[in-house]
Amino acid sequence: MNIQIPRIVIAGIHSNCGKTTVARGLMAALVKRGFNVQPFKIGPDFIDPSHHTSICGRVSRNLDPVMMGEPQVMETFINTCNGADIAVIEGVMGMYDGQDGTWEGSTAHVARILEAPVILVIPVSGMSGSVHAIAEGFSKHDPQTRLAGVVLNMVGSPRHKALLQVRKSVEQLGFIPVTSDLEIGSRHLGLYMGEEMEIPEGLATLLEEHADVSKIISIARTAPPLTWEEGFETSDPAMVRIAVARDSAFCFYYQDNLDRLRRHGADLIFFSPVSDSLPQVDMIYLGGGYPELYAQDLENGPARDQIKTAGEAGMPIYAECGGLMYLGRGITGIEGRRSTWTGLLPAEAVMEKRFQALNYTVGIFSGGPSVAPAGTGIQGHEFHYSRLNPDRDARYAIDLSRGKGITDGKDGMYTENCMGSYTHAYFSEKMTAGLIRAARIYQNR
C-alpha cells in the first residue's frame, strides 16, 4: 500500500552547526500554526528527542539504521506518524557522517530510506560567497539524496544577509541571526533533558521571522508516497509487571523498546528510585541517565535497599549504563565524594572528566542470568564518562564483537539474575521475548 506523509529532514554540515535550534524552531512554529507534528531524531541520541517531545506533545522516536536495520526504520516511521500532519526529522552530526567514515546510519542514509527532502543548516559566521561552494558540494555529493534548500545560521547583519544571496544556486530558505538564549542548556557531563526545561518562547518566532516556514511546508508535501506492506501488530495481554525507573536520574529509554515490551505482555510500572519505593513487580528495568548527579539521593532513597533485596531474592534485573552503575557498590564523583549504592554487582563506579567510550556495540549473550538467554544477539551503542573497577572474579554475560563494554569487549556483568551493561540496547524481538520470559519464570517460581 502507498502511504502519504509530508516530511522534512533537517541536516547540518557538521555537529554544533545549529540544526537542533532550527529543527526545534520549525517544530514549534508548525505546532503554533496548528499542525500535529511527529518528531524524529536520527541516531542513538536520547537528549534531543526529549526536547522534541516537549515541543510537539508526541513522543519523538529514534531512527538509526545501524541499530535498527532499514526495514525497522521504515516501520517505526510509518507506525509513529499515524494521525500526524507532518513529520520533522532532525539529523545527526554532518549530513554524510555515518559509521566508521561511511554513510551507514547518516542523515543522508535515513533521508534516502524515507525518500524525504532535506534542508541543510550551514553556519555562515565569517563567510559570504563561500557558502555557495558548501551548498553546491552537499547538493551534488549524492544524487539519491534530495537537498531541497539551505538555512543559513549565525547571520550577522542585514548587510551580511545581502552578501550571502549574491550568486546563490541552491534555494535559501532561512537566515537565522546569531542567538544564544534559545540553545539547550548544558551542565556536568551533558545537556538538560526536555522535561527539565521550559520551552523557550522565542523558538517559533525565530523561524517565522527568519525562515520561509510556508515554503518548508510545501517542500515537505512534495515527498512521494511510501510503499509499505502493513503488518498487523498484536499485543499479548499483560502477563508480567516490570518496574521501569524513570526520573531525572534514569531517563534514557528508546520508546520502541518500551512499546515492544508492552506488545510482548508487560505492564510497565514507572517509578523513581530517587524518591519512590519499589513497586510490586516481576522484573526491574533500570535505564541510563545521570545517576551521578543524584548520587546521595539514590543512596538515601527507599528503593536502594528494596532493589538489593529483590535482586538477592532472584528477581530479574536488567540495567544499562547509569543503571549498571547503580547496581554496583557505589560511585566516586569527580570531586572525590563517594556514595553507596545497591551493591548487587561486584564493581565500583568512578566518574571521569573525559568520555570513556563512544561507539556502536554488537554482541551476543553467552548465558548466565535469566535475562540473557545464550545465543541472543544484542545491538546498541555506548557513551559514558564513568568507568567501572570490577572484582577480578566478576562474570560477564555479553561478548562484544564491536565496542568496549565494561572491560576488554566484555559487557553484561551479572550476579544471579541481575545484569547490567554499558550497552544501550535497541531491543530485538528475541531479546524482548527473553526479558519477558525471565519475568514469567520469576512470577511462577
C-alpha positions, 0 to 999 in steps of 0.5 A: 500500500502507498502511504502519504506523509509530508516530511522534512529532514533537517541536516547540518554540515557538521555537529554544533552547526545549529540544526537542533535550534532550527529543527526545534524552531520549525517544530514549534512554529508548525505546532503554533500554526496548528499542525500535529507534528511527529518528531524524529531524531536520527541516531542513538541520541536520547537528549534531543528527542526529549526536547522534541517531545516537549515541543510537539506533545508526541513522543519523538522516536529514534531512527538509526539504521545501524541499530535498527536495520532499514526495514525497522526504520521504515516501520517505526516511521510509518507506525509513529506518524499515524494521525500526524500532519507532518513529520520533522526529522532532525539529523545527526552530526554532518549530513554524510557522517555515518559509521566508521567514515561511511554513510551507514546510519547518516542523515543522508542514509535515513533521508534516502530510506524515507525518500524525504527532502532535506534542508541543510543548516550551514553556519555562515559566521565569517563567510559570504560567497563561500557558502555557495561552494558548501551548498553546491558540494552537499547538493551534488555529493549524492544524487539519491539524496534530495537537498531541497534548500539551505538555512543559513545560521549565525547571520550577522547583519542585514548587510551580511544577509545581502552578501550571502544571496549574491550568486546563490544556486541552491534555494535559501530558505532561512537566515537565522541571526546569531542567538544564544538564549534559545540553545539547550542548556548544558551542565556536568557531563551533558545537556538538560533533558526536555522535561527539565526545561521550559520551552523557550518562547522565542523558538517559533518566532525565530523561524517565522521571522527568519525562515520561509516556514510556508515554503518548508511546508510545501517542500515537505508535501512534495515527498512521494508516497511510501510503499509499505506492506502493513503488518498487523501488530498484536499485543499479548495481554499483560502477563508480567509487571516490570518496574521501569525507573524513570526520573531525572536520574534514569531517563534514557529509554528508546520508546520502541523498546518500551512499546515492544515490551508492552506488545510482548505482555508487560505492564510497565510500572514507572517509578523513581528510585530517587524518591519512590519505593519499589513497586510490586513487580516481576522484573526491574528495568533500570535505564541510563541517565545521570545517576551521578548527579543524584548520587546521595539521593539514590543512596538515601532513597527507599528503593536502594535497599528494596532493589538489593533485596529483590535482586538477592531474592532472584528477581530479574534485573536488567540495567544499562549504563547509569543503571549498571552503575547503580547496581554496583557498590557505589560511585566516586564523583569527580570531586572525590565524594563517594556514595553507596549504592545497591551493591548487587554487582561486584564493581565500583563506579568512578566518574571521569572528566573525559568520555570513556567510550563512544561507539556502536556495540554488537554482541551476543549473550553467552548465558548466565542470568535469566535475562540473557538467554545464550545465543541472543544477539544484542545491538546498541551503542555506548557513551559514558564518562564513568568507568567501572573497577570490577572484582577480578572474579566478576562474570560477564554475560555479553561478548562484544564483537564491536565496542568496549563494554565494561572491560576488554569487549566484555559487557553484561556483568551479572550476579544471579539474575541481575545484569547490567551493561554499558550497552544501550540496547535497541531491543530485538524481538528475541531479546524482548521475548527473553526479558519477558520470559525471565519475568514469567519464570520469576512470577511462577517460581 
